[in-house]
């Protein structure tokens, strides 16, 4: 009987090639046969009743399951059985003809019967394309220039990559390491810079829209946390704000560079003034740890998400609540504004991805089972396309209209923890919980390269390269490439020595400045003590002149002598203090005379080493 029913539906699907599909004529029969045992007026599993047109459109306890024209709706996802929720949950799944009918019913506008009108989408209209290059800053994009390449921490095994971001305008990739941030060239995956983070474990990363600065949040769990903003070109720490008593789990800086937002285990969303480091606002709204933050590229809005699935959008200037976005049932793993600031994407450990328009705070697309088991990472591309990864060890690409593009990778060896799309959209980067970073061609998923997130020391690199040179044919192209790498890392070793020498020189200069300041303070103290001594001596002389007067009575003369003796005692004490200050001044002058040449020598050595570095660097042939 069931076989005959499916044959009937198959024939019906063929007959309806040019006809509209309606609920009464076609969809109701499918639901009655396969779905209404669990979803009827007496048994509304999940709050869903599929026995009538009205109740079907009403949806479930989790919201609407179908929208006119939306083939990415929860209903179609369930009958396709591509996620955790499957319909029917047991028994034989729907065949292709039945699924085709449901899909056509959605595409045709959810007609109830042949006489009913096509339903209009209840979701707001929005642009699915993004104008790339609209916010590109003038001039060459910021790239690291002669940064430190010696790892701060060296380990035998790489740790999980907590965060990874691609520069919005340059071929640059930043990834968290152990007490450091690693900077890679996106085209070659060559290490081109290391940013030390001695304050603890970096957890959160974000580039400013102009790509010049990178803000890092992290710390020591249960003890301390803060944010540091680095200048990408120089590696300088230009800003440090947001000191906490626990690690900072999420952070971002407003494009105007005036406000830093932080969140973490305290459940408080905090806004900090970048000029003086003061706390502007502390917002108590989240019911659990804050796990994700993102400022809109135009700086108008700030989105925050927590471990309980809560998502809020705030006016960044006033910290006023703008939207409360409900729907996720588990921890928010990522929040990301599209480059035009009109769309906010949220991903969650409940396996779903939701796209929200910011005018009314409505869901424009909900992908209920994007990754069964949980979405671990999400990132927008420059054209509005996006990529996601999950605990199902798959990576998926999504079109700018939020419909599936294709599955990039499946059956990964480890759980992906971070994603990034290159600013050109040509390369996709995947990092996992074992510290592996891989680069793929976005168009065809071709593996382009990979690197571990625990770079070796420069010395170890040179030893390996020397060994490789000894095994290779000097006439081979590989020998030339290895030789070029050897020269590059030799230059890096010289640069590292130059940077350390320069750092020592700066420390010496700071110490010398402190000694100069102390000498100035001692000189001022000596001047005060000298003035006090002269004042006491004048008093003593005045008393002596009084004693020579014949008009002074014996009792008064005795009183003057007693006062004179007391003043003399003070003079003796003041002389001792003066002697001590003079001795301190001499010692301080000797220290300055000893330190000044040392500081000058270190400055000179650093300059000479740096010159040697550039000479070595110029000997390396360009690729």
N, C-alpha and C positions, 0 to 999 in steps of 0.2 A: 504493500500500500504506500509506504513512504517513498519507495523507488518511483512509483507512478506519479506521486505528487511532485517530486523533483523533475521528472520528465515533463510534466505539465508546465512547470515554471520555466524550464528551459525553452520549451516551445513558445511560451508566452513572451519570454524575453526577446526571442527572434521576431515574433509578430509585432512587438512594440518598438521596433527599431526607429519608426518615425512618429510614434504616439507618445503622449505624455504619460509618465508613471504617476499614479495616485495612491494615497493611503488606502482608500476603501477598496479599490480594485486589485491591488497588488501587494502592498506592504503589510496590510493587516493579516493576510493569509500566512505570510512568512512568520510574523510575530506569534500568531496563534499556534502554529505548528512547532516552533522552536524556542519561544521566549516566555510565553505567558504562564507557563507553569510556575515560574518564580516571580513574574512581574505582572500581577493582576490586582484588582481592587481588594481582594482578601489577603493577598500575600505580596506586599510591595517591598521586595528585597532591595535594599539600598535606597528606599524611598521612591522607586521607579515603577510606574504602571504603564505597560505597553498595550493595554487592551483597547484603548481608544485614541483617536487623533489628538484630542485636547490634552489628555494626560501624558501622551508621548512628548508633545511639544513643551509641556510643563517641566519635564526633566526629572532628575533625581535629587537626593538630598545634597549632592555635591554641585548642583547647578544644571543648566541646560546641557542635553546630550547631543543636540543637533541644531544647526543653524542653516538657513537657506543659502545654498551655494558653497558651503564650507565643507569640503571633502576631508578635512583634517579633524572633523568633530569626533567626540568621544564615542558616539554610536558606531561609526564606521571602524574606528580603531578596535573596538571590542569584537565586532563580528569578524574582522580580519585576524583576530587573536594574535596581534603583534606585541602585546604588553602583558602586564600582570592580570588585568581584568579581561576575561574571555567570555564571549557569549555565542552559543550556550557554554556553560562551564564544564559540562560533561556530555559525553556522547559525541555523535558525529557533527563536525562543524558545518556551517553553511557552505554550500557549493558556490562556485564562481558565478552561475546565473543569478542566484539569490543576492549575492553581494553586489553584482552589477546592477540589479534592480534598485537596491537601497541607495547605491551611489547615484544612479540616474534620478531617483526621487529627490535626493538632496540637491543635485545640480539643477533640476527643473523648478525648484522653488518650493518644495514641500507641499505639493497640492493635496488637498483632502479628497476631492472627487473631480470629475471631468468638468464640472461647471464652476468650480471655485477659482479664485484669482491667485496668481503667483504671489507668494509671501515675499515681502521685502526684508533684506537683512536687518536685524535689530542692532547690529554692531555699527559703530560710526565708520564713515569712509575716511581713509587716510592714504597718504602716498606710500607706496611700497618700494619706491626707488629713492635713492639718496644721491644728491649731487656731490660727487667726490671732488676734492680739491677746493671746496668753498671756504674752508677755514685754514688752508695751508699758509703758514707764515712765510714772509719774504726772506730771500737769501737761502744759502745752503742749509740743509737740515742739521741739527746738532748731532755730533758724533764724538765719542771719547777721543781725547788727544793726549797720547803718551801717559796713560793711567798705569797704576800699579798692576803688575801681572803675577806677583808672588802671592800664593794663597795665604790667607790669614790663618786658616785651620786646614790641616791635612789629615785625612782619614783613609783607612783602607777600604771602607765601603761608603757609598753615597747614601745620604739620607733622603727621605721623601721630599719632593719639591712642593712646598706649600703654595707658592704663587709664581706666575710667569706672565709677563706682559710684553707686547711688541710695541716699539715706538710708532706713533701714528704717522710719522713722516720720514723715517730714516730706516736703513737696513740694520736695525739694532734690536736684540732680544735680551731682556733682563729676567733672571731667575734667582730664586732664593737658594742660598747655600747655608753652611754651618758658620754662623757669625760673619757672614759676608753675602754680598749680592754679586752674581756673576753676569758679566756682559759679553754677549756673543754677537758676531757678525752673522746676519741671517742667511747670507748667501753661501758662506763657507763653514759656519759653526765654529770659527776660530775664536778663541778667548781674546777679547780686546780690552778688557778692563775688569778690575775687582774693586768693589766698594766695601771697605771694612765696616762691620756692624758689631763692635765689641760689647754692646749693651745686652746681647743675648741672641735669641733665634729670630730672624726676620720671618714674618708670617704674611704680611700684606704688601702689595706693590701697586703703584699707579703712576702713569706718566701724566704730566700736564698736557693739555691739548696742543700746545706749541712744541711739545717734545723736548723742551730744554731741561726740564727738571723731573726727577724721579723721587716720589715720596715713599718711604719705607716705614712700616709699623711692625712692632714686635716687642721682644723683651724676654724676661724669665718668668715662666708660668708660676703664678701664686706669689710673686715677689716684686717684680717691677716691669714697667713698660713705658714706651715713648715712641715718638715719630721723628725721623730724620729725613730732611729733604736734601738731595744731592744735585749739584750742577753736573749734568751729563758730560759736558766738554772737559771740565777740569777735575771732576771727582771731589770738589770741595763740598763740605757740609755747610750749606748756606742757612739752614734753619733746623732747630730742634725744639719741639714743643710737645705738650700733651703727656707730661709725666704722670704715670699711674702706679698703683700698687699691685698690678697684675699685667700680664702681657696684652698689648694692643692687637686685637684679632682682625680689625678692619679699619682702614683709614683712607682718606682722600683729601686733596687740597683743591680749593675752589680756583677756577681759571684766573680770577683776578689776583691770586696769590695773597689774599687777605684773611682767609679762614681755612683752618684745618679741622676736619671732622674725625672723631675717633669713636670706636665702640669695642666692647669686649665683655668679659665675664660680669662686670658690674651692672650690666643691663642698661646703663645710662648712655645716651647719645650725647656726646660733648662737642661743643664748638669752641675753638681756640683762636685767639687773636695772634696773627703771625708777627705783628710789629713788636709786641712786648711779651708775648707768651702767656698772657692772662686768659682765664676761662671766661668766655662770653656767655655761654648758656649750657646748662645741664638738663637734659630732657628725660624725664622718667615716664616712659610709655611702653617700652618693650617688656614682655613677661619672661624673657629668657635671654641668654647670652646673645649679644649682637654679633652676627657672623659675616655681614656683607654691608658695604657702603659704596655709593657712587654719586658724585656730583654730575649734573647734566653738563654737556660740553659748553652750553651757553652760560653756565653758572647760575641759572635761575632756581633750579630745584636740587634737592638732595634726597636720595632714596636710602632707606635703611631696612635691613631684614634680620630676623633673629632665629634662634634654634627651635622655636616653637611654630615656625611657619608664618609669623607676622611680618607684613611689609607695609611701610609707611613712606609717604612722600612729603617733604617739608619745603617751605619757602626758605631758601638758603640765607636770605638777608635778614628776615625777621624771626626765623625758626618757628614760624606758624605752621600748624598741620594743614596740608594741602589735600592729600588723599589717604584713605585707609584702604588697602588693597587686600581683600579677603579671598581665600580659595585654597592656598597651600595647606597641607596637613602635616608637614614635617619641616625639618631645618632648611633654611634658605642657604644654598651653596654658592649662589652668585647673583648679583644685581648688575645690570649693564644698560646704560642709556645708548640708544642709537646715535650716530654722529650728528643727526639733525635735532636731537633733544626731544623729538616728538613721541618716541616710543621707548618704553622701559621694558626690558626683559628680566624675568625672575625665574630661576631654576631652583629645584628643591630635591631633598632626599626622598620625597614622596614619588619621585620618578617623573614629575611633570615639568613642563616649561610653559610659562604664560607671558603673553605680550600685551602690554597695557598702553592705551593712548592717554596722553597727559592732559587733554582738554577736559574730559569728564571722568577720567579714572576708570574707564570701562575696559574689559578684556576684549581685544580684537582677535585674539587667537589663543586657544588653550590646547596644548598637546599633552593629553592625559598620561600616556604611557610612552613618553619619549625614550626613557631608559628604565626598564624594570629593575627594581632594587635601589634606584636613586640616581639622580643627576649629580655628578661630582664637579663638573666644570662647564662653563659656557663663555662664548666670546662672539662679539659682532665683528664682521668684516667691514671694510671701508665703503662698500656699495650697499650695505644693509643686509647682505647675506649673513649667516651665522653658523656656528659650529658648536656641538655639544658632545659631552662624554659622560659615561656613567659606570656604575658598578657592574653592569652587564658586560664590561670590557669591550664596548663598542664606541666608535666615534661617528657622528652623523653630521652631514651638511644640510642646511635649510636655506631655501630660496628667500629673496627679499620679501616675498608675499607670505613667508612663514610656512609654506608647504614643503614637504620633504624634497630634497634635491637627490641625495643618494647616501648610502652608508659608506663612509670612507674606509673604515677598518672594523674588523670584528675579531673576536678571539685573541685579544691582546694578552701578552704574558702577565701583565700586572694591571692593577686598577689605575686608570688615568686620574691625575689629581689637578692638572692645570692645562689650559689650552691657550693658543695665541694664533692669530692670523696676521701675516706680514702686511704692511701698509699697502702693498701692491695687490694683495689678495691671491698671489701666486703660490705662496708657501704656507703650510700648516705645521704648527709645532705642538707636540704632545709630550707632556711630562708625567711621570708616574710615581707611585709610592716607593719605588726602589731607587729613585734618583736618576733615572734615564731620561734624557731629552732627545726626541727624534724629530727630524724634519722630513716632510712629505710634500710632493707636488700636489697642490690642491685639486688640479683638474683630473688626475688619474690615480692618485694615492701612491705614486711611485716613491719609494724610500730614497731620500737624497743624502741622508747622513744621520749620525747619532753621536752623542757625547754624554759621558757620565758627569753628574753634578758634583764631583769631588776632584777637581783638577790637581795634578801632581805638582811638586815643587819645580822651579826652573832648573835646578841642578839635576833632578831625575829626568826631566825632558832632554837635557843636553847629553846625559849618559846614554839614553836610549837612541837618540839621533846619531851619536858617535858610533854606537854599535851597528846601527842600520847602514851608515856610510861605509863601514868596513866590509859589509857583506854585498854591497851593490856594485854593479859595473859602472865605472866612472863615465862611460860613454852613454849610458842609459838615461832616459828622460827622468826616471824615478830618482836617480842620483842627484840630478840638478834640483829637483823639488825638495829632496831631503836636505841638500846643502843649503838651499834658500831658507828652509825652516830652521836649520842649525844657526845660520847667521841671525835670523830674526830673534831666536831665543837667547842667543849670545848678547844681542842688543838689549833684550829685556832684562838680562842679568845685570848688565852695566847700568841700565835705567833704574833698576831696583836699588843698586848701590848708590846711585846719584840721589834718588829720592830719600833714602835713609840718611845719607850724609847731609842733605838739605834739611831734613827734619831735625837732625842733631844740631845743625847750625842755627835753626830757628829756636830750638830749645836753649842753646847757648846765648842767643841774642835776647831771648826773653829773660833768662837769668841775669844777663848783663844789665838789661833795662831795670830789673828789680834791684840790682845792686846800686845802680846809679840813683834810683829813687830813694833807696835807703840812705845813701850818702847825702843826698839833698836834705832828707829829713834830719839826719844827724847834724848837718851843718846848721840847719834852722834851730835845732835844739841847742847847739853850742852857742849860737847867737843869743838865744833867750837866757841860757844859763849865765853867759857873760854879762848881759844887761842886769840880771838879778844880782850878780856879784858886785858890779860897780855901784848899784843902788845901796847895797849893804855897806860898802866901803865909805860912801858919802855920809851915810848915817853915823858911822863910827867917827868920822872926822868932825862932824857937827857936835857930837857928844864931847869929843876931846877939846874943842874950842869952848864949850860951855864950862868945862872944868877949870879953864884958865881965868875965868871971870872972878873978881874979888867980891862980887856981890852975892855969890851963891852961899847959902847956909850949909853948915856941915851935914845935916840930915839930907838935904837935897843933893849935895855932892855925892854922898854915899849911894843914893838912889841912882844917880847918873852912872857911877862906876859899875853898879850891878847890871844896869842896862847895857853898858858898854861891853861888859864881859859876855853877856848873852849874844849880842850882835857879833862879837868876835868868834864865838862858837859857831854861829851860822855861817860866818865867812869861811871858817875852816872846813865846814861840811860842804859848802858850795865849791870850795877849791877842789875837794875830793871828787865831787860830781863832774866838775869841769875837766879834771884829769882823766876820768873814765870816758867822758865823751870824746876827748881828744885822742885817746887810745883807740876807741871804736872807729873814729874817723880815719886814723892811720891804717887800721886793719882793713877797713872797707876800701880805701884807696889802693892798697896792695892787691886786694881781691879783684878790683876792676882792672888794674894794670896786668894782672895775670890772665884774666878771662878775655880781655879784648883781643889779644893776638890769637887766642884759641878760636874765638868766634870768627875772626877774619880768615884764619886758616881753613876752617871748615867751610866757610862760604866759598873760598877760592877752590878747595877740593871739589865741592859739589858742582861748581861751574865747569871745572876741567873734566869731571866724569860725565857730566851732561853733554859736553862737547864731543867726548868720545862716543857717547851713545848715538848722537845724531850722525857722526861719521860712519859708525857701524851700520846704522839704519840706511844710510844712503848707498851702502854697498850692496844692499839686498835688491835683486832685480824685481821690478814690478811684475805682477801676475797678469 
